[in-house]
Amino acid sequence: MNNFDIIIIGAGIIGLSTAYKLIEKDSSLKICLLEKENRVAGHQTGHNSGVIHSGIYYKPGSLKAINCITGYKMLLDFCNENDIRYDICGKIIVATEEKELEPLKVLYERGEANGLKGLENLSEKELIEYEPNVRGIKGIFVPQTGIVDYKIVSEKLSGLIRKKGVEIKFGEEVKDIKLSSGKVEIKTNKNNFNSGVLVSCAGLYSDKIALMLNDNIDFQIIPFRGEYYDLKPSAKGLIKNLIYPVPDPEFPFLGVHFTRRVDGTVEAGPNAVLAFKKEGYKKSDFNFNETRDTLTFKGFHKIALKYWKTGFYEMYRSLSKKEFVKSLQRLVPKITGEDLISGGSGVRAQACSKDGKLIDDFLFIENERVINVCNAPSPAATSSLSIGETIAEKVINNYLR
């Protein structure tokens, strides 16, 4: 009963998209998704801000750029075919200081290199035409950016693949994996499974899955919690759509920003603070073993030595609403602490190499009969159908023959 052609670990949007593309290509495949939670999209997918990214941030030719641009169109087509609400509202990226003008120019050039049309360089006056309450010296309008609810996208994917015979087994946490005699043996907390091919889309635990197959991997997942505030209904009118700062090129994070969501609420955030539990959505969440793994990892030591000031500031801003508000006021001076109420949070699975680099691109590791998606932070949700297509083609062309 537990023998499958393909088993996928993780029912987030990438695991679901992979199953969707596999069964689309070959309806005879026997496919199973193993998910340790009792629902789909329980972690990164269900805790993000719902932005449909345009591709302006990513180095041309990188996996992020390629999959974001391709996945963008696939996502919109999927939403149109399945009556999922979204809004291509555009966003502005705002420079508030002279030192941000060169990075802003680089973003514009990347956007053009990635094929984005209709980008606009904005003067201080033109910024206000898009967002009357914003303050900056220059900016970019990105017309392709949009918003959607990725939980709804994931639930639709789940329903469609189940109708085509894909099984999703909830409450199944993978404990061990072995390769033997042309198959993959997977042991969970409940059952044993056999599969011809294994695809791991385990997000925050992708490094742990990789270690089950190879004890010499050269990366580790470092969890960063992103915390949000919500604007009170009385303050929502201060923001029309999406307002972003110019990101620090040293970090794979976009900085605190304003995001209108498809349900009409407006979020402010997220920050990026080290989490002491991989699924630690609250400041008080703590897991001894996971914290020990982070703090004893040599790659983390090198990052901490290089960026300790930034790290401490992120922790301070996490604890100080006043400081968080100051960051938001750089973009929208009218925002006050009275306008904000505590919102949700998410935890980003950020791969870090042993030599102390935050891995900026998507990372896939292939072993015999196994494909492991090891680093898939933003824009993974936007890119998910493209990533799923890529994995499906690899599986069918290279592993099932």
N, C-alpha and C positions, 0 to 999 in steps of 0.2 A: 504493500500500500504506500510505502514511503520511498519508492523508486521513481526518479524523475530524469528527464533529459537535461534540464537546467534548473538549478536552484539559485535564487537571488536572495541575498541577505539584506534586509532593510526595505521597508515600505514607505520611505520618503519619496519625494517627487522623482528622484533619479532612478531608484529601484522600480517604481511604477512605470516610468517612461520606458525603461529598458524592457520590461515585460510586455508593454504595449507594442513596441516596435518589433520584438521577437515574434509575437503571436500574429502580428500583421504580416510578417514576411513568411511565416510557416505555421499555418493553423494546426498542423498535426503535432507540434511540439508539446510535450508534457512539462509544464512549468509550474514551479512553486515559489512563492515568496515567504520567507521566514521573518517575522517581525516580533520583537520582544515585548512591545507594547500591545494594548488591546484595540488599537486604532491605527489608521494610516496618518502620515504627516505629523507624528507626535512630537518631533523635536525641531531641527533647523527649519524644515519646510513650513511647519505650523507656527513658527515664532518670528518669521521675518516680516519686513514692512510692506510687502506686496508690490514692490516696484518692478516694472518691466524695463529692464536696462537696455539702453540703445547700443552700447559698445564703444562709447567715446573714451573710456578710461584705459583700454587695454592695448598693449603693445601689438602693432600689426603683425600678423603671422603667428601670434601666440595661440595656444589652445583656447584661452579665454575669448580672444577676439573672434576666432573662427567659429566657435560654437555659439557665442552670443549672437553674432550677426545671423547665422543660419537658424538658431533656435528661436530667435525673435519672431521671424515670419512663421515658423512652424507653430509656435505658441498662439499667435493671433489666429491662424487658420483653425487650430483646434478649438479655440474659444468660439469662433464664428460658427463652426460646424455643430457645436454642442450648446449653443445659447448661454455661454458663460459671460457675465457682464465684465467689461473692462473699459478703460478710458485712456486714450492716447492724448494726454493733456499737455505734454511737454514739461520741461523743467528749465530752471536757470542755475548756472554755476557762477558764483559771485566771488570776485576778488575784492578784499577789503583793505589790502595793503600793497604798496609798490612791489614788495618782494614776491608777491603772488602772480604778478603779471607774466613773467616768463613761463612758470608752470601752466598758467591758463592758456598761453599761446601753444604750448606743447599739446595740451588736451585738444585744442581746436584742430591742430595738424593731425593728431591721431584719429580724431573723428572723421576727417576727410579721407585719410588713408584707409580707414575701415569702411568707406563707402557711404557714410552718412550724408544725406542731402538736406539742404535748407538750414544748416547751422548759421547762426547769426552772432557776430560780435556786437556786444551791446555797450554803449556809453553809460555813464552814471544816470543820465536822464532817461535813456531807453530802458534801463533796468526797472525804473519806477513805473514805466508803462505796463510792464508785465506783472510786477508785484509792487503795488503802491507803497507798501510799508518796509520794503527792503532798502538797505543802505550799502553801497559799494562803489568802487571807482571804475570797475569794468566787469563785464560778464560775458557769458555765452548762453544763448537760448538753444536748447536741444529739443527739436520738435518730436522726435521719435519716442521719447520716454513716456511710459504710461503706468497705470496701476491696475492690479487685479488681486483677487483673493486666491492664493495658491492652495489653501485648504480645499476650496471648492474645485479647483483644477484637479487636485489629487484624488478627491472623492469621485469625480467623474471618471478619471483614469481607472480607479479601482473597480467601479461598476462595469466599465467596458471590458476590462480584461477578464473579470469573473464570468461575464456572459460568454466569453470565448473559451472558457474552460480552464483558465489559470486559477490555481488555488492560492489563497492567502491564509497562512496559518499564524494566528496571533498568540502571544504569550510564549513564544519559542525563542529563548535566548541561546545563542550559539556558545558552546563551551569548549569544543575541540573540533579540529579538522585534520583529516589524514588523507593522503593520496596513496591509492593502492590499486594495483591490477586494472588500470584503465578506468578508474572511477574515483570520485571524491566521496569520502565518508564524513558526514557532518553529525556531530552529537550536540543536542540541545539539552536544556534543563528538563525536557519532557520525553523526547523521542530520539531515535536514530534515523538518519536519512542517507540515501545514496543518490548520486547525481553524476551524469556524464561531464557536466561543466558547472562550475560555480562562479557566480558574479557577486562580488561583495560591494554593496553600497551602504556601508555601515556608518558613515558620517563621523561622529565623535569617537567611535570605536574602530575606525578603519585601521589604525595602527595595531590594535590588539588582534584583529583578524589576521593582519599581515604576519604578526609574530607567531601565530599558530602554524604558519607554513614555512617561515624563515626567521630564525632567531638572530639574524644579522642585518636587519633593515637599518637604513641610515637616516630615518626621520622619526619624529614623534608628533602626535597631535597635542597641541597646547590649547586649552579651552579659554576663550575670551568672552566674557559676558558683556552683552550690549543692553543697556537700560534705557527705557523711554519714559518721557512724560507725555501725557495727553493734554491738548488745549481744552479748556472749559468751553462749553457752547457759546458763552459770551465773548470769547476771544477767537473763535474759529475764523471770523471774518478778516483777521489780520493776515491770513495766508490764503492765496487763491489756489495754488497747485503745489509744486515741489521746489524747494529752495535748498541748494547745496553750497557748501564752501569749496574752495580750491583744496583738494586733498594734499596732505604731506606726501611727497614722492618717496619718502623713506619707508612708508608703511602701507600695507595692503588694506587700509581702512579709509573710509570716505569722510570721516569727521561728523560731528553732530549737525543735523540738518532738519528741515521741516518736510513732512510727507502727508499730503492729503490721501486718505484711503478711500476705497470704493464705497464704503458704508457712510462716508461723509465726515468721519472723525479726522482729526489732524494730530499726528505724532511729532514729537520733538526728540531727536536723538538719532542713533544710539552713541554712547561712549564705547570704550573698548578696554575693559578692566579684566585682569587675570582672574579666572574663576578657580576656586579650590575644590570643584567637583565638576565632572564633565557635563553633567546635566543639572548644574547648579544655577537655577534661575533666580534664587534669592541671595541676598548678601550673606545671609547666615548659613547657607548650604556649605557643607564640608564633607569631604571623603578623604580619610587619612592616606589610603593606598594611592589614590589618584594624585593627591597633592604631593606625596613623596616622589612619585614617578616624574612629575613636572620639575620639582625642585632639585632632583638629583641628575637630571638630564644635562649632559655637557653642552648641548646646543642652546639650552635655555640659559645656562650660566653666561655664555657669550652674548646673548641678546640682552640679558639683564645688565651686564657690565656696560654695554654700549648705550642702552636706552633707559637707564634707571631713572633719570629725571622725568622722562615722559611717563614711565610706568607709575611713579609715585604721584604725578599730577593726575593721571587717570583715576587712581584710587581716591585721591582727595576730592576730585570732582564728583565721583560716585557718592561720596559721603556728604558733600556740601551742595545742597540745592542752589544756594546763592551763587556758587561758582559755575554750576551748570547753566544757570540763567545768564551769567555774564558771557558764556560761550555763545549762547543763542542770540544775545543782544548785539553781537558783532554783525549779525546778518539782519536782524529785525529789532532795532532799538526800543520799540514800543512794548515788547514782551516784558512782563514782570513775573515775579514768583507767584503772584496771586492768580495769574492766568493759567497756571499749570497744576495738574493733579498727577499723582503717580500712575504710570501706565504699565505696560508689560515689559518683558525682557526676552532675550534669546541668547543662546550660546553658540558662538562661531567655532567650528572645528578648523583650526589653523595649523597646517603642517609646518614643522620647523626641522631643518636639517641639522645633522651633528656638528657641522661647521658654523652654526649660529646664524643661519639665514632663515627669515620667514619666507617660505616658498610662495611665490606670488601667482604662479600659474596652476592650472589643473594638473594633477599628477595621477597617472595610472601605472600600476605595476602588474605585469603579466607573468604568471608562473605556469607550469604544466597544468592545463585544464582549469586555470583560475585567472580571472581578471579582477583586480582590486582597485576600486576608485578610492585613492588615498587622500587626495586633496581636492575638494570641490566646494569652495566658498563662493560667495557672490561673484559673478552672476549665474550661479549654477541653476537656480530656479528658472530664470529666463532661458537658459541654455539646455534645459533638461531633455527636451525631445530630440535635440541634436546630439547630445551625449548618448541618449538611449539608442539612437540610430547608429552611431559610431560603434557602440558596444555590440549591438545586434549584428551588424555586418561582420565584426571580428569573430564573434561566436560562430556564426553560420559558415563563414568562409574558411576559418582557421581551426576550429575546434570540433565541428560536427562532421567533417568529411572523413 
